[in-house]
Amino acid sequence: MFNTHYTDVAIIGGGPAGLAAALAARRAGAEHVTVLERNHELGGILQQCIHNGFGLHRFKEELTGPEYAYRFIPQVEADPNIHVYLNTMVLSLSPEKEMTAVHPVHGLISLKAKSVILAMGCRERTRGALSIPGTRPAGVYTAGTAQRFVNMDGFMPGKRVVILGSGDIGLIMARRFTMEGAKVEAVVEIMPYPAGLARNIAQCLEDFDIPLYLSATVTKIHGKDRVEGVTVSQVDNGWCPIPGTERYIPCDTLLLSVGLIPENELSQEAEVSLDPRTGGPIVDENRETLISGIFACGNVLHVHDLVDYVSDEAEIAGEAAARYALKQTADGVLNATNGKVDKFAIKPGDGVRYVLPQRVTKGAEVDLYLRVSQPMDAITLSLSGLTLARKRQVRPSEMLKIRLKAQHWESLLEAGNAEGRELCLAAEPR
Amino acid sequence: MGEKTHYDVIVIGGGVVGTALLRTLSRYQLKAALLEKHAEVGWGATKANSGIVHAGFHNKPGSWMAKLCVAGNRMYDQLCDELDVPFFRNGLMMVARTQEEEEILQQFYQQGLENGVPGMEILDGDAARRLEPNLSEEISMVLRAPSGGIVLPFELAAAMAENAVSNGADVYTEVEVASISHGYDGFTITSKDGGTWKADYIVNSAGLFSDDLARMCGLDVPSLIPRKGEEYILDQRVGNLVRHTIFPVPTPKSKGILVIPTAEGNLMIGPTALEMPYKDDVSTTTTGLDEILSFTQGLVPKIQRRDIIAAFAGIRSGSPTGDFIFESSNEGKAVHLLGIESPGLTAAPAIAELAAEMLAEAGLPLKEKPNFNPRRPKVIRFKRLSDEEKKEVIKENPLYAHVVCRCETITEGEIVDAVRRGARTVDGVKFRTRAGMGRCQGGFCTPYVVKILARELGVSPLEITKRGKGSELLTAEAKFFLKGGETNV
């Protein structure tokens, strides 16, 4: 029906994950790499993150979002074998790695790839998902939407702001609004500890004397046409509002920074299985999903704290997708679905919210990424009883990384505590 | 403002009843107009309606509700076909869980037979679960009415208004009526901001506010009972839990809390029925949500709190008599349609016919217009096109290749088309196209929709509103506050 285009590695999304994956795939020998980006430019959400703090780990420099993106974009654009389609929305993806997409000039495109990398990023949780009671006036925005209005379009969505949730984008926007002459009345967080990075609490709230109310939430939105105020209540241990603690804060804007959700509608269409804990695909150390030849990286896989780790992860996926495309599967690491490869499941145990990758090839030396389930002063990280590392001052907002080494495998297999091909990663307080 | 045209008929209130009437009137050789207080038509109770086209077994035989519900139901296939509005006869099920409920259910069956409801059947629980496997095991008997359907109430109202306008009628939005007087030169209607309109006949289809308007015409009518209903929308992922609209056995005050497939593939749960002291409280509440969840989980246990993506509420114009009320004043030249609560959506096309007859009896000549076009131009819904059709529309207009709302796959072409059909606000675009109705609830597309609206309407983004004056989305240009400004809207 249509001319089908063929490519070696197709990458869905041209944000930080897609960019690093594209370069890595080419370095690993993929001949043709195709990047499908829905926006009119590469860089993804980094383009609206005009604050600095990106790249400390990777480049040992404090870059802004666009600067970080431009560490990758010129190289991608200079490579004649990386084909970038902008303004291109992928409409469907099959397990056979066939895609349809729409492009303003080429119209409906049909594309078939040897391997696919999912790099679609995430979206913000909304008011509807929280079911905040009250009216539905103008002036309720997710933090990222407000960020786009201010930083990309040059408009202020409001002047007196309450921010629900202490996620990083909300904290960044608290500072941004303040620097634009608006008044941020409060940041309200339902948990007894902040959701964002400690450095953002210090640099975005404390430096500007913006109050942070912990164990509190917005229990009602007021205003008919435009937000006029919110009711904030303290909550108990079960997150239930405590009667009598209500306070009314007049404001014209409520920003929501209450979490990010990996955007996996396309992945599910391709029958990729998801991990309910991360909201992203279940992957192995190559970031290959349970559908052979479909890989995932970046925030579509799990929500990262720092973009530096997104780039690292994307390089793993990019390289593996290139090897898959080149059929370099001699080591048997790829083709995860055929079940012939010796894989161990890594499950989160006590104190661990999630761990990634969820599946690891027996004996493979890999970095495990995890988040703890609550803040703890000092912990021991152990894998099925074997101590891997000790950490201090851990918080759910920060991803932890530990190396699973060859000697760990030896001990695990010797001690026989890897039975059932399932390993359990626990974070116990010391 | 001051309008010079002297209209034959002015319809006050652009809900589904008012717009249906405007379209009916546009069939005839007369000059008709509609006054609507919101920024767009269909934004009162219509927008918050459940969208159910009732079969007609709920209402007492002989009542206006029973007659006009069954009559209106029969008109829906043609109406929605002519206007290209999605409409499905998905069927209704009323479910009983106890012997007492089974007996009541049988009475509704008898009532439906008397009202002329076609095709009804009574099923035992197992037979019902073969049709709807996710129904609760506790359900022991079901009354099924295949003629029941679902429609998009806002889209229907907007489509009827659009079609009426293309046949010569006028629609004025953001006009809130302040007074009505009747003299030798007909009616003079004055709006709150001082505009005046003149007409020989008027129809009051002001919904919840129709009692206030009737009193402006000197009619002594009982007050309507504002009855709030909250509704919650579930993710499309669970849109297939049921196919039929599932009703409990009703209470005297309402049809109960339902599980409703929408014409767009989401499931909706609700509504509550809470009598309100005010006519404008459309807030949602924690108690409302809890009540709806626990009740509907009793009908379909797989319904989960975490699948909720959006909430809204509306206010029904509860009738003090329990039936629709049709009155006239000023020698019949003012027709008042009051207490149009459920099944008002279903009955709307039939109510429109009835109101036109009442006007004719009072002396309005109804002469068919030879060039009346009942069809509205087809709406391109990109997502639903075949690949071949997609290719075609993109070739004609590349804006159909630019996906603006990623959750619902809504293109810039569809948004521009919505503006050309009358959308003036972000909500107007949202309700016409679904841009912003998906999982991210407009998080990604709102800034783009604002830009497209501003461009198409030739105004600044600062002037773009969510749903009319006072609901501006943006407050000022960046840096404006730093110069000491409050707002430059």
Boltz contact constraints between the chains, C-beta under 6 A:
constraints:
  - contact:
      token1: [A, 89]
      token2: [B, 403]
      max_distance: 6.0
  - contact:
      token1: [A, 102]
      token2: [B, 401]
      max_distance: 6.0
  - contact:
      token1: [A, 103]
      token2: [B, 401]
      max_distance: 6.0
  - contact:
      token1: [A, 104]
      token2: [B, 398]
      max_distance: 6.0
  - contact:
      token1: [A, 104]
      token2: [B, 401]
      max_distance: 6.0
  - contact:
      token1: [A, 104]
      token2: [B, 402]
      max_distance: 6.0
  - contact:
      token1: [A, 107]
      token2: [B, 391]
      max_distance: 6.0
  - contact:
      token1: [A, 107]
      token2: [B, 394]
      max_distance: 6.0
  - contact:
      token1: [A, 108]
      token2: [B, 390]
      max_distance: 6.0
  - contact:
      token1: [A, 108]
      token2: [B, 391]
      max_distance: 6.0
  - contact:
      token1: [A, 123]
      token2: [B, 440]
      max_distance: 6.0
  - contact:
      token1: [A, 123]
      token2: [B, 443]
      max_distance: 6.0
  - contact:
      token1: [A, 124]
      token2: [B, 443]
      max_distance: 6.0
  - contact:
      token1: [A, 126]
      token2: [B, 441]
      max_distance: 6.0
  - contact:
      token1: [A, 128]
      token2: [B, 309]
      max_distance: 6.0
  - contact:
      token1: [A, 128]
      token2: [B, 310]
      max_distance: 6.0
  - contact:
      token1: [A, 128]
      token2: [B, 441]
      max_distance: 6.0
  - contact:
      token1: [A, 131]
      token2: [B, 289]
      max_distance: 6.0
  - contact:
      token1: [A, 131]
      token2: [B, 308]
      max_distance: 6.0
  - contact:
      token1: [A, 131]
      token2: [B, 311]
      max_distance: 6.0
  - contact:
      token1: [A, 133]
      token2: [B, 284]
      max_distance: 6.0
  - contact:
      token1: [A, 133]
      token2: [B, 285]
      max_distance: 6.0
  - contact:
      token1: [A, 133]
      token2: [B, 286]
      max_distance: 6.0
  - contact:
      token1: [A, 134]
      token2: [B, 283]
      max_distance: 6.0
  - contact:
      token1: [A, 135]
      token2: [B, 283]
      max_distance: 6.0
  - contact:
      token1: [A, 138]
      token2: [B, 466]
      max_distance: 6.0
  - contact:
      token1: [A, 138]
      token2: [B, 471]
      max_distance: 6.0
  - contact:
      token1: [A, 138]
      token2: [B, 473]
      max_distance: 6.0
  - contact:
      token1: [A, 142]
      token2: [B, 443]
      max_distance: 6.0
  - contact:
      token1: [A, 145]
      token2: [B, 443]
      max_distance: 6.0
  - contact:
      token1: [A, 145]
      token2: [B, 446]
      max_distance: 6.0
  - contact:
      token1: [A, 148]
      token2: [B, 447]
      max_distance: 6.0
  - contact:
      token1: [A, 149]
      token2: [B, 447]
      max_distance: 6.0
  - contact:
      token1: [A, 153]
      token2: [B, 447]
      max_distance: 6.0
  - contact:
      token1: [A, 154]
      token2: [B, 478]
      max_distance: 6.0
  - contact:
      token1: [A, 155]
      token2: [B, 474]
      max_distance: 6.0
  - contact:
      token1: [A, 156]
      token2: [B, 475]
      max_distance: 6.0
  - contact:
      token1: [A, 156]
      token2: [B, 476]
      max_distance: 6.0
  - contact:
      token1: [A, 156]
      token2: [B, 478]
      max_distance: 6.0
  - contact:
      token1: [A, 157]
      token2: [B, 474]
      max_distance: 6.0
  - contact:
      token1: [A, 158]
      token2: [B, 475]
      max_distance: 6.0
  - contact:
      token1: [A, 159]
      token2: [B, 475]
      max_distance: 6.0
  - contact:
      token1: [A, 180]
      token2: [B, 481]
      max_distance: 6.0
  - contact:
      token1: [A, 181]
      token2: [B, 481]
      max_distance: 6.0
  - contact:
      token1: [A, 181]
      token2: [B, 482]
      max_distance: 6.0
  - contact:
      token1: [A, 182]
      token2: [B, 481]
      max_distance: 6.0
  - contact:
      token1: [A, 225]
      token2: [B, 470]
      max_distance: 6.0
  - contact:
      token1: [A, 225]
      token2: [B, 471]
      max_distance: 6.0
  - contact:
      token1: [A, 226]
      token2: [B, 471]
      max_distance: 6.0
